[in-house]
Amino acid sequence: MSQIIFPNPEWANDDGLLAFGGNLEPETLLRAYSSGIFPWSVRPITWWSPDPRAIFEIGEFRLSRRMARLYRCGRFTFSLDKKFVEVMQGCARPAPGRETTWISPEFIQAYTRLHELGYAHSVEVYLNNLLVGGTYGVATGAFFAGESMYSAVPNASTMGLMFLFEHLRKRGFELFDSQVISPHTARLGAINIDRAVYLSRLKAAVSKDCSF
């Protein structure tokens, strides 16, 4: 299979759309993420690089006092990379205010392959030993691209995100991509930065030797 060559991310249109086509092979996905580009649909496959770019500052992520107490009380428990496919399937399911998602069967298959190769990871959140939420994303170097999260009970995804950020801090990760801000991620502290700044930070982060 021929190597996919992506356009300059700064050529994206005002909505962030950069290109159509290509494939979702692991090499293509890793090249895209390392270049500041991500896919957002199939039939056709579309590639995006929005400006501004939403990120979380890993070292500054904080919960409200109420949510921090909930996190510390031990009601929820967590694991890493134990139920990757189930977490993706949870993120793909319709929910109030999110009747459809971009996470198609093709995406689940593609990111499961990345997971099997050690680049895609999940956090699982449990309540009474039942999986009730989680989040997943792609890691390369000291960079983590957060893809999606879900909750089957209130606050489960927020608890999972806190667990993920604690893990990333311990591992020395430097950049967390949130792609575009939503009301929910804004409440949790996501911020916008210029795409040029994002691309500079991304280049530095992916060059670091950092394991998930």
C-alpha atoms as an extended CHARMM CRD file, in Angstrom:
* protein
*
       212  EXT
         1         1  MET       CA              0.0000000000        0.0000000000        0.0000000000  PROA      1               0.0000000000
         2         2  SER       CA              1.3740000000        3.4040000000       -0.9790000000  PROA      2               0.0000000000
         3         3  GLN       CA              2.1750000000        5.9020000000        1.7490000000  PROA      3               0.0000000000
         4         4  ILE       CA             -0.4400000000        8.6090000000        2.3190000000  PROA      4               0.0000000000
         5         5  ILE       CA              0.9660000000       12.1350000000        2.0030000000  PROA      5               0.0000000000
         6         6  PHE       CA             -1.0420000000       14.7480000000        3.9180000000  PROA      6               0.0000000000
         7         7  PRO       CA             -1.3220000000       18.4130000000        2.9220000000  PROA      7               0.0000000000
         8         8  ASN       CA              0.0830000000       21.1090000000        5.1890000000  PROA      8               0.0000000000
         9         9  PRO       CA             -2.3120000000       21.3510000000        8.1870000000  PROA      9               0.0000000000
        10        10  GLU       CA             -2.3610000000       25.1200000000        7.7840000000  PROA      10              0.0000000000
        11        11  TRP       CA             -4.1560000000       24.6770000000        4.4380000000  PROA      11              0.0000000000
        12        12  ALA       CA             -7.3520000000       23.5540000000        6.2170000000  PROA      12              0.0000000000
        13        13  ASN       CA            -10.4680000000       25.6210000000        5.5420000000  PROA      13              0.0000000000
        14        14  ASP       CA            -12.1420000000       27.8490000000        8.1180000000  PROA      14              0.0000000000
        15        15  ASP       CA            -13.9830000000       24.8520000000        9.6170000000  PROA      15              0.0000000000
        16        16  GLY       CA            -10.7610000000       22.8560000000        9.9120000000  PROA      16              0.0000000000
        17        17  LEU       CA            -11.4350000000       20.4650000000        7.0170000000  PROA      17              0.0000000000
        18        18  LEU       CA             -8.1480000000       19.6030000000        5.3110000000  PROA      18              0.0000000000
        19        19  ALA       CA             -8.5790000000       16.5970000000        3.0020000000  PROA      19              0.0000000000
        20        20  PHE       CA            -10.7500000000       13.7150000000        1.8000000000  PROA      20              0.0000000000
        21        21  GLY       CA             -9.9020000000       10.0880000000        1.1180000000  PROA      21              0.0000000000
        22        22  GLY       CA             -7.0280000000        7.8420000000        2.0520000000  PROA      22              0.0000000000
        23        23  ASN       CA             -7.4170000000        5.0290000000        4.5530000000  PROA      23              0.0000000000
        24        24  LEU       CA             -7.4790000000        4.2760000000        8.2720000000  PROA      24              0.0000000000
        25        25  GLU       CA             -4.4530000000        2.0130000000        8.3510000000  PROA      25              0.0000000000
        26        26  PRO       CA             -2.2970000000        2.2880000000       11.5000000000  PROA      26              0.0000000000
        27        27  GLU       CA              0.5790000000        3.9540000000        9.6500000000  PROA      27              0.0000000000
        28        28  THR       CA             -1.7890000000        6.5370000000        8.1720000000  PROA      28              0.0000000000
        29        29  LEU       CA             -3.4150000000        7.3310000000       11.5020000000  PROA      29              0.0000000000
        30        30  LEU       CA             -0.0960000000        7.7090000000       13.3080000000  PROA      30              0.0000000000
        31        31  ARG       CA              1.2620000000        9.9510000000       10.5570000000  PROA      31              0.0000000000
        32        32  ALA       CA             -1.8780000000       12.0760000000       10.7730000000  PROA      32              0.0000000000
        33        33  TYR       CA             -1.8060000000       12.5090000000       14.5530000000  PROA      33              0.0000000000
        34        34  SER       CA              1.9140000000       13.2970000000       14.5020000000  PROA      34              0.0000000000
        35        35  SER       CA              1.1680000000       16.0100000000       11.9220000000  PROA      35              0.0000000000
        36        36  GLY       CA             -1.6950000000       17.6410000000       13.8330000000  PROA      36              0.0000000000
        37        37  ILE       CA             -4.4290000000       15.9940000000       11.7370000000  PROA      37              0.0000000000
        38        38  PHE       CA             -7.2520000000       13.6360000000       12.7270000000  PROA      38              0.0000000000
        39        39  PRO       CA            -10.0920000000       11.7750000000       10.9280000000  PROA      39              0.0000000000
        40        40  TRP       CA            -13.7200000000       12.5620000000       11.6530000000  PROA      40              0.0000000000
        41        41  SER       CA            -15.8350000000       10.4950000000        9.2770000000  PROA      41              0.0000000000
        42        42  VAL       CA            -15.8750000000        7.6030000000        6.8290000000  PROA      42              0.0000000000
        43        43  ARG       CA            -17.6400000000        7.3430000000        3.4500000000  PROA      43              0.0000000000
        44        44  PRO       CA            -15.7100000000        9.5010000000        2.6500000000  PROA      44              0.0000000000
        45        45  ILE       CA            -12.8550000000        9.6260000000        5.1390000000  PROA      45              0.0000000000
        46        46  THR       CA            -12.2970000000       13.2540000000        6.1130000000  PROA      46              0.0000000000
        47        47  TRP       CA             -9.1990000000       14.7480000000        7.7460000000  PROA      47              0.0000000000
        48        48  TRP       CA             -9.2450000000       17.8120000000        9.9960000000  PROA      48              0.0000000000
        49        49  SER       CA             -6.8880000000       20.3540000000       11.5600000000  PROA      49              0.0000000000
        50        50  PRO       CA             -8.9430000000       23.1160000000       13.2270000000  PROA      50              0.0000000000
        51        51  ASP       CA             -7.6930000000       26.5330000000       14.2030000000  PROA      51              0.0000000000
        52        52  PRO       CA             -7.8060000000       27.2690000000       17.0860000000  PROA      52              0.0000000000
        53        53  ARG       CA             -7.0480000000       23.8500000000       18.5660000000  PROA      53              0.0000000000
        54        54  ALA       CA             -8.5040000000       22.6720000000       21.8760000000  PROA      54              0.0000000000
        55        55  ILE       CA             -6.1540000000       21.1800000000       24.4480000000  PROA      55              0.0000000000
        56        56  PHE       CA             -5.9920000000       20.3750000000       28.1370000000  PROA      56              0.0000000000
        57        57  GLU       CA             -2.8930000000       21.4180000000       30.0240000000  PROA      57              0.0000000000
        58        58  ILE       CA             -1.9880000000       18.0970000000       31.6300000000  PROA      58              0.0000000000
        59        59  GLY       CA             -0.3180000000       19.5820000000       34.6750000000  PROA      59              0.0000000000
        60        60  GLU       CA             -3.1680000000       21.9860000000       35.3710000000  PROA      60              0.0000000000
        61        61  PHE       CA             -6.2410000000       19.7320000000       35.0940000000  PROA      61              0.0000000000
        62        62  ARG       CA             -8.3240000000       20.0970000000       38.2360000000  PROA      62              0.0000000000
        63        63  LEU       CA            -11.7700000000       19.0090000000       39.4040000000  PROA      63              0.0000000000
        64        64  SER       CA            -14.2030000000       21.0850000000       41.4100000000  PROA      64              0.0000000000
        65        65  ARG       CA            -14.1750000000       20.3880000000       45.1440000000  PROA      65              0.0000000000
        66        66  ARG       CA            -17.3590000000       18.3330000000       44.8870000000  PROA      66              0.0000000000
        67        67  MET       CA            -16.0400000000       16.2510000000       41.9990000000  PROA      67              0.0000000000
        68        68  ALA       CA            -12.6450000000       15.8500000000       43.6720000000  PROA      68              0.0000000000
        69        69  ARG       CA            -14.3570000000       14.4520000000       46.7760000000  PROA      69              0.0000000000
        70        70  LEU       CA            -16.3080000000       12.0340000000       44.5900000000  PROA      70              0.0000000000
        71        71  TYR       CA            -13.0760000000       10.9430000000       42.9000000000  PROA      71              0.0000000000
        72        72  ARG       CA            -11.2910000000       10.3470000000       46.2070000000  PROA      72              0.0000000000
        73        73  CYS       CA            -14.1180000000        8.5520000000       47.9950000000  PROA      73              0.0000000000
        74        74  GLY       CA            -13.5190000000        5.2600000000       46.2040000000  PROA      74              0.0000000000
        75        75  ARG       CA            -17.0120000000        4.8880000000       44.7780000000  PROA      75              0.0000000000
        76        76  PHE       CA            -15.5740000000        4.4560000000       41.2900000000  PROA      76              0.0000000000
        77        77  THR       CA            -12.6860000000        2.1800000000       40.3620000000  PROA      77              0.0000000000
        78        78  PHE       CA            -10.5450000000        2.2340000000       37.2350000000  PROA      78              0.0000000000
        79        79  SER       CA             -8.4170000000        0.1890000000       34.8900000000  PROA      79              0.0000000000
        80        80  LEU       CA             -6.2460000000        0.8290000000       31.8320000000  PROA      80              0.0000000000
        81        81  ASP       CA             -6.4860000000       -1.0070000000       28.5080000000  PROA      81              0.0000000000
        82        82  LYS       CA             -8.6510000000       -3.8290000000       29.8570000000  PROA      82              0.0000000000
        83        83  LYS       CA            -11.8110000000       -3.2500000000       27.7910000000  PROA      83              0.0000000000
        84        84  PHE       CA            -10.7470000000       -1.0800000000       24.8670000000  PROA      84              0.0000000000
        85        85  VAL       CA            -13.3850000000       -2.2670000000       22.4100000000  PROA      85              0.0000000000
        86        86  GLU       CA            -16.1610000000       -2.0000000000       25.0040000000  PROA      86              0.0000000000
        87        87  VAL       CA            -15.1470000000        1.5880000000       25.7560000000  PROA      87              0.0000000000
        88        88  MET       CA            -15.2060000000        2.5010000000       22.0620000000  PROA      88              0.0000000000
        89        89  GLN       CA            -18.5990000000        0.8570000000       21.7160000000  PROA      89              0.0000000000
        90        90  GLY       CA            -19.8430000000        2.8620000000       24.7040000000  PROA      90              0.0000000000
        91        91  CYS       CA            -18.5890000000        6.0700000000       23.1010000000  PROA      91              0.0000000000
        92        92  ALA       CA            -20.3580000000        5.1350000000       19.8630000000  PROA      92              0.0000000000
        93        93  ARG       CA            -23.7580000000        4.5710000000       21.4620000000  PROA      93              0.0000000000
        94        94  PRO       CA            -26.3930000000        7.3220000000       21.2020000000  PROA      94              0.0000000000
        95        95  ALA       CA            -26.9510000000        9.3680000000       24.3490000000  PROA      95              0.0000000000
        96        96  PRO       CA            -29.1630000000       12.3270000000       25.2940000000  PROA      96              0.0000000000
        97        97  GLY       CA            -27.9230000000       15.3020000000       23.3150000000  PROA      97              0.0000000000
        98        98  ARG       CA            -25.7310000000       13.0140000000       21.1860000000  PROA      98              0.0000000000
        99        99  GLU       CA            -28.0420000000       10.9950000000       18.9830000000  PROA      99              0.0000000000
       100       100  THR       CA            -25.2650000000       10.0760000000       16.5250000000  PROA      100             0.0000000000
       101       101  THR       CA            -21.4570000000        9.9170000000       16.6730000000  PROA      101             0.0000000000
       102       102  TRP       CA            -18.6710000000        9.6050000000       14.1100000000  PROA      102             0.0000000000
       103       103  ILE       CA            -17.5180000000        6.3620000000       15.7330000000  PROA      103             0.0000000000
       104       104  SER       CA            -18.5770000000        3.9030000000       13.0580000000  PROA      104             0.0000000000
       105       105  PRO       CA            -17.6950000000        0.1890000000       12.8940000000  PROA      105             0.0000000000
       106       106  GLU       CA            -14.8140000000        1.1850000000       10.5950000000  PROA      106             0.0000000000
       107       107  PHE       CA            -13.4280000000        3.4790000000       13.2940000000  PROA      107             0.0000000000
       108       108  ILE       CA            -13.7540000000        0.7880000000       15.9540000000  PROA      108             0.0000000000
       109       109  GLN       CA            -11.8760000000       -1.6680000000       13.7380000000  PROA      109             0.0000000000
       110       110  ALA       CA             -9.1380000000        0.8600000000       12.8740000000  PROA      110             0.0000000000
       111       111  TYR       CA             -8.5070000000        2.0180000000       16.4310000000  PROA      111             0.0000000000
       112       112  THR       CA             -8.6390000000       -1.5330000000       17.7680000000  PROA      112             0.0000000000
       113       113  ARG       CA             -5.7310000000       -2.2810000000       15.4370000000  PROA      113             0.0000000000
       114       114  LEU       CA             -3.8790000000        0.7370000000       16.8570000000  PROA      114             0.0000000000
       115       115  HSD       CA             -4.6390000000       -0.5800000000       20.3430000000  PROA      115             0.0000000000
       116       116  GLU       CA             -3.2390000000       -3.9930000000       19.4860000000  PROA      116             0.0000000000
       117       117  LEU       CA             -0.0610000000       -2.2630000000       18.2690000000  PROA      117             0.0000000000
       118       118  GLY       CA              0.2580000000       -0.3160000000       21.5340000000  PROA      118             0.0000000000
       119       119  TYR       CA             -0.7370000000        3.1540000000       20.3290000000  PROA      119             0.0000000000
       120       120  ALA       CA             -4.4190000000        3.4570000000       21.2740000000  PROA      120             0.0000000000
       121       121  HSD       CA             -5.4270000000        3.2360000000       24.9270000000  PROA      121             0.0000000000
       122       122  SER       CA             -8.4960000000        3.2280000000       27.1070000000  PROA      122             0.0000000000
       123       123  VAL       CA             -9.4820000000        4.0600000000       30.6650000000  PROA      123             0.0000000000
       124       124  GLU       CA            -12.3220000000        1.9980000000       32.0910000000  PROA      124             0.0000000000
       125       125  VAL       CA            -14.5520000000        3.2440000000       34.9000000000  PROA      125             0.0000000000
       126       126  TYR       CA            -16.4480000000        0.8070000000       37.1360000000  PROA      126             0.0000000000
       127       127  LEU       CA            -19.2310000000        1.1090000000       39.6740000000  PROA      127             0.0000000000
       128       128  ASN       CA            -19.9390000000       -1.9940000000       41.7620000000  PROA      128             0.0000000000
       129       129  ASN       CA            -17.6620000000       -3.9260000000       39.3770000000  PROA      129             0.0000000000
       130       130  LEU       CA            -19.7570000000       -2.9440000000       36.3370000000  PROA      130             0.0000000000
       131       131  LEU       CA            -18.3000000000       -0.9310000000       33.4380000000  PROA      131             0.0000000000
       132       132  VAL       CA            -20.1310000000        2.4090000000       33.5390000000  PROA      132             0.0000000000
       133       133  GLY       CA            -17.9240000000        4.7430000000       31.5020000000  PROA      133             0.0000000000
       134       134  GLY       CA            -14.5610000000        5.4040000000       29.9820000000  PROA      134             0.0000000000
       135       135  THR       CA            -12.4170000000        7.3060000000       27.5400000000  PROA      135             0.0000000000
       136       136  TYR       CA             -9.9460000000        6.3940000000       24.8080000000  PROA      136             0.0000000000
       137       137  GLY       CA             -7.3110000000        8.0300000000       22.6540000000  PROA      137             0.0000000000
       138       138  VAL       CA             -4.0190000000        7.7200000000       20.8070000000  PROA      138             0.0000000000
       139       139  ALA       CA             -0.5590000000        8.1030000000       22.3470000000  PROA      139             0.0000000000
       140       140  THR       CA              2.7480000000        8.6850000000       20.5980000000  PROA      140             0.0000000000
       141       141  GLY       CA              5.8220000000       10.0850000000       22.3140000000  PROA      141             0.0000000000
       142       142  ALA       CA              4.6820000000       12.4550000000       25.0780000000  PROA      142             0.0000000000
       143       143  PHE       CA              1.4840000000       13.2970000000       23.1730000000  PROA      143             0.0000000000
       144       144  PHE       CA             -2.0100000000       11.9770000000       23.8840000000  PROA      144             0.0000000000
       145       145  ALA       CA             -4.9460000000       12.6250000000       21.5560000000  PROA      145             0.0000000000
       146       146  GLY       CA             -8.2070000000       12.2830000000       23.4590000000  PROA      146             0.0000000000
       147       147  GLU       CA            -10.8370000000       10.8850000000       21.1190000000  PROA      147             0.0000000000
       148       148  SER       CA            -14.0750000000       10.3800000000       23.0410000000  PROA      148             0.0000000000
       149       149  MET       CA            -15.5720000000        9.5110000000       26.4220000000  PROA      149             0.0000000000
       150       150  TYR       CA            -18.8970000000        8.2470000000       27.7090000000  PROA      150             0.0000000000
       151       151  SER       CA            -20.8860000000        7.8060000000       30.9030000000  PROA      151             0.0000000000
       152       152  ALA       CA            -23.5780000000        5.2490000000       31.6250000000  PROA      152             0.0000000000
       153       153  VAL       CA            -24.0590000000        6.8340000000       35.0700000000  PROA      153             0.0000000000
       154       154  PRO       CA            -23.5600000000       10.4810000000       36.0870000000  PROA      154             0.0000000000
       155       155  ASN       CA            -19.9430000000       11.7100000000       36.3250000000  PROA      155             0.0000000000
       156       156  ALA       CA            -18.3250000000        8.4480000000       35.1970000000  PROA      156             0.0000000000
       157       157  SER       CA            -16.5190000000        9.9850000000       32.2290000000  PROA      157             0.0000000000
       158       158  THR       CA            -15.2320000000       12.8880000000       34.3390000000  PROA      158             0.0000000000
       159       159  MET       CA            -13.8600000000       10.4440000000       36.8900000000  PROA      159             0.0000000000
       160       160  GLY       CA            -12.1780000000        8.5060000000       34.0870000000  PROA      160             0.0000000000
       161       161  LEU       CA            -10.6440000000       11.6730000000       32.6890000000  PROA      161             0.0000000000
       162       162  MET       CA             -9.1870000000       12.5650000000       36.0860000000  PROA      162             0.0000000000
       163       163  PHE       CA             -7.6840000000        9.0840000000       36.3770000000  PROA      163             0.0000000000
       164       164  LEU       CA             -6.2190000000        9.4420000000       32.8840000000  PROA      164             0.0000000000
       165       165  PHE       CA             -4.6350000000       12.8210000000       33.6340000000  PROA      165             0.0000000000
       166       166  GLU       CA             -3.0590000000       11.5240000000       36.8310000000  PROA      166             0.0000000000
       167       167  HSD       CA             -1.6060000000        8.6340000000       34.8320000000  PROA      167             0.0000000000
       168       168  LEU       CA             -0.3040000000       10.9060000000       32.0600000000  PROA      168             0.0000000000
       169       169  ARG       CA              1.3440000000       13.2400000000       34.5750000000  PROA      169             0.0000000000
       170       170  LYS       CA              3.1500000000       10.3400000000       36.1940000000  PROA      170             0.0000000000
       171       171  ARG       CA              4.3570000000        9.1230000000       32.7930000000  PROA      171             0.0000000000
       172       172  GLY       CA              5.6790000000       12.5260000000       31.7560000000  PROA      172             0.0000000000
       173       173  PHE       CA              3.2280000000       13.3380000000       28.9620000000  PROA      173             0.0000000000
       174       174  GLU       CA              3.3260000000       16.9590000000       27.7840000000  PROA      174             0.0000000000
       175       175  LEU       CA              0.4000000000       17.5820000000       25.3980000000  PROA      175             0.0000000000
       176       176  PHE       CA             -3.2480000000       16.4700000000       25.4660000000  PROA      176             0.0000000000
       177       177  ASP       CA             -5.2670000000       17.1490000000       22.3180000000  PROA      177             0.0000000000
       178       178  SER       CA             -9.0020000000       17.7390000000       22.7420000000  PROA      178             0.0000000000
       179       179  GLN       CA             -9.5100000000       18.7450000000       19.0710000000  PROA      179             0.0000000000
       180       180  VAL       CA            -12.4410000000       21.1660000000       19.4660000000  PROA      180             0.0000000000
       181       181  ILE       CA            -14.0250000000       22.5560000000       22.6190000000  PROA      181             0.0000000000
       182       182  SER       CA            -17.4630000000       21.3890000000       23.7050000000  PROA      182             0.0000000000
       183       183  PRO       CA            -19.4550000000       22.8770000000       26.5950000000  PROA      183             0.0000000000
       184       184  HSD       CA            -18.5580000000       19.8190000000       28.6750000000  PROA      184             0.0000000000
       185       185  THR       CA            -14.8000000000       19.9440000000       28.0500000000  PROA      185             0.0000000000
       186       186  ALA       CA            -14.7970000000       23.7200000000       28.5500000000  PROA      186             0.0000000000
       187       187  ARG       CA            -16.2890000000       23.2250000000       32.0120000000  PROA      187             0.0000000000
       188       188  LEU       CA            -13.4930000000       20.7470000000       32.7270000000  PROA      188             0.0000000000
       189       189  GLY       CA            -10.8160000000       23.2510000000       31.7110000000  PROA      189             0.0000000000
       190       190  ALA       CA            -10.1370000000       22.7340000000       28.0010000000  PROA      190             0.0000000000
       191       191  ILE       CA             -8.6780000000       25.8220000000       26.3170000000  PROA      191             0.0000000000
       192       192  ASN       CA             -8.0650000000       26.9670000000       22.7480000000  PROA      192             0.0000000000
       193       193  ILE       CA             -4.6050000000       27.7360000000       21.3880000000  PROA      193             0.0000000000
       194       194  ASP       CA             -3.5240000000       28.8740000000       17.9360000000  PROA      194             0.0000000000
       195       195  ARG       CA             -2.8960000000       26.0310000000       15.5200000000  PROA      195             0.0000000000
       196       196  ALA       CA              0.6720000000       27.2220000000       14.9080000000  PROA      196             0.0000000000
       197       197  VAL       CA              1.3840000000       27.0320000000       18.6400000000  PROA      197             0.0000000000
       198       198  TYR       CA             -0.2600000000       23.6080000000       18.8000000000  PROA      198             0.0000000000
       199       199  LEU       CA              1.8430000000       22.2800000000       15.9170000000  PROA      199             0.0000000000
       200       200  SER       CA              5.0380000000       23.5290000000       17.5640000000  PROA      200             0.0000000000
       201       201  ARG       CA              4.1460000000       21.8700000000       20.8690000000  PROA      201             0.0000000000
       202       202  LEU       CA              3.0910000000       18.7010000000       19.0570000000  PROA      202             0.0000000000
       203       203  LYS       CA              6.4310000000       18.4280000000       17.2610000000  PROA      203             0.0000000000
       204       204  ALA       CA              8.2600000000       18.6700000000       20.5770000000  PROA      204             0.0000000000
       205       205  ALA       CA              5.9530000000       16.1900000000       22.3380000000  PROA      205             0.0000000000
       206       206  VAL       CA              6.0590000000       13.4190000000       19.7300000000  PROA      206             0.0000000000
       207       207  SER       CA              9.8570000000       13.5830000000       19.6790000000  PROA      207             0.0000000000
       208       208  LYS       CA             10.0490000000       12.5800000000       23.3590000000  PROA      208             0.0000000000
       209       209  ASP       CA             10.5350000000        8.9880000000       24.4910000000  PROA      209             0.0000000000
       210       210  CYS       CA              7.5060000000        8.3840000000       26.7000000000  PROA      210             0.0000000000
       211       211  SER       CA              5.5370000000        5.1960000000       27.3470000000  PROA      211             0.0000000000
       212       212  PHE       CA              1.8760000000        4.9850000000       28.2790000000  PROA      212             0.0000000000
